Amino acid sequence: MDTQLLSEELAENIVTTARTATGDSLRSVTYFTRTDFDQLYLRDDLEQDADLNTFVGHEWRAYRETENAYQQSELGEHQFTVRAFDNGYLLRVAADRNGVLITTDGLSMQSYEEIATALSKLLEENA
């Protein structure tokens, strides 16, 4: 795993956390900041043709918009986002300066909550 944005140890911890929680359902793991990203994991059976630059840029903007839109929500603080697509799901966990996107095959909402909690903790510890 060759990464420019974070330590090798943190990159491995992020992938291990995602892989442990999702098993064979994990499709990809991408670490991102406001200005850059590193794809940390891509399952062997998937093509490396995704336009990650556009994808990550959209998710960063969407995170900021979500944080602003729901600041005073009676639902409480925004924790993570799950998006459903024809061929899988995306989990976005983000903080003020960085975040992690994972794509998966289907999982339970409880599994996404557990993954989001673990990834949030890793991001906070390494801010």
Secondary structure, DSSP 8 states (H G I E B T S, - for coil): ---SSS-HHHHHHHHHHHHHHHGGGEEEEEEEESS-EEEEEE-TTS-S---HHHHHHHHHHHHHHHHHHTTT-TT-S---EEEEETTEEEEEEE-SSEEEEEEES---HHHHHHHHHHHHHHHHHT-
